[in-house]
Amino acid sequence: MVKTNKLNSFGAILTVIIIGIFLTFLTVSASLQSQSRLQNIDAVYKKAKVLYLAESCVEDIMARSEGSQDIPETIELSNGTCEIIFDSHPVFKVIQVSATIESYTSKIEISMTLPPGQEENNGNNNEHGNNKFGVLYWYQVE
């Protein structure tokens, strides 16, 4: 009988150790998976934030174009800075806006038609009566 008790207690200790290892594995696995999900949520949030910044800069450019103001190569808003690249054509101009927050970048390209009679105008310092630009397209590059 003494041998039987020793075997039963050894089996009980071995069972507790196996269950402990299994529970530790489950805890570590769940923790790593939660951390990965939090990083993905943070990345999605930052991508959306940088896209909204780029869209805000595009809207600022359009407002400046209609208000006959100069459009600078960089625009500083309260939530970040955008870089602007112009590509003027005789009848329209293509503007590419690039916004960066941390390591995330969003680029939006818009094409704006010039008002009638302003085919040679680059969109800055507009002195003509009709200073409304039309948007041909607006899309996200990155």
N, C-alpha and C positions, 0 to 999 in steps of 0.2 A: 503494500500500500504506500509506502514511503516513496517508491519510485514513481508511482502513478501521480502523486501530488507534485513531484518535481517536474514531470512532463506537462501536467496541466498548467502550472504556473509559467513554465517556459513558453507554452503556446499562447497564453494570455499576454505575456510581455511582448512576444513577437507580433501579435495581432495589434496591440496598441501602437507599436513602432510603425508598422505598415500603414495603419490608419493615419497616424501623425504625418508620415511622409506624403501620403496622398493629399491630406488637407493642406499641407504646406505648398505642394505643387499647385493645387487649385487656387490658393490665395495669391501666389506669385503670378500665375497666369492671368487671373482676373485683374490684378494691379497693372500689369504690362499692357493688357488690352485697353483698360480705361485710360492710361496715359497716351496711347496711340490715338484713341478717339478724341481726346482733348486737344492734341496737336493738330488733328485734321480740322476740328471745329475752329481753332485759332487761325489756321491757314485760310479757310473759307471766309472767315470774318475779315482778315486783312486783304484778301483779294477783292471782296466787295467794297471795302473802304477805299482802296486805291482806284477802283473803277468809278466810284462816286466822285472822287477828287478830280479825275480826268474829265468826267461829264460836267462838273462845275466849272472847270477851266474852259471847256468848249462853250458853255453858255456865256461865260464872261467875254470870250472872244467875239461871239455873235453880238452881244450887247455893245461892245466897243465898236464893232464894224458898223452897226446901225447908228451909233451915236457919233460917228466921224472922229473917233479917237484913234491914236496910234496904238498898234498892237505890239507889245514888247516880245522879246524872245523868251522871257520867263515871266510867269505870273505867280505871285505869292498870295495864297489865300490863307485863311485862319487855320486850316487843317493840313496845309502842305504847299508844295511848290510844283509847278508844271513847266515843262520846256516845250516851246512851240517851234515848228519847222514850217516855213512857207514854201510853196511851189506855185508861183503865179503863171497863169496862161492868159492869152488875150481876152477871153470872155469869162473865165472863171478862175478861181484859185483853190488850191488844195492845201489844207492845213492839217498837220499831224501834231497831236498833243500827246505828250508822254508824261505820265505822273508816276512817281516812285515813293513808296513808303516802305522803309526797311529794305528787305530784299525782293519785294513784290513790285512789279511794274505793270501798268496798263497803258495801252496806246489806243487812241481814237483818231480816226481820219475822217475829215469832213470836206466836202467840196461845195463851195458857195459860188453862185452865179453873181456877176456884177450887174448893177442896175443898168437899164438902157442908157446909152450915151456915155457910159463910163468904161468902155472896153479897155482903155489904156490905164485905168486907175488901179492901183494896187490895194485899194481898200482903206488906205490911211489918208487922213486929212481930206475927207470928202467934202467938197464945197457945192455939189449939185443938189437940186431940190429933192429928188427921189433917191434917198440913200439906203433903201432896203435891199438887203442881199437875200437871194433865194438859196435854199439848201438843196443841192442835187442828191447827195447821199451823206450818210453818217453811219459809220460802223466801227466796231471794235477790232483793232488789228491784233492785239495780244490780250 
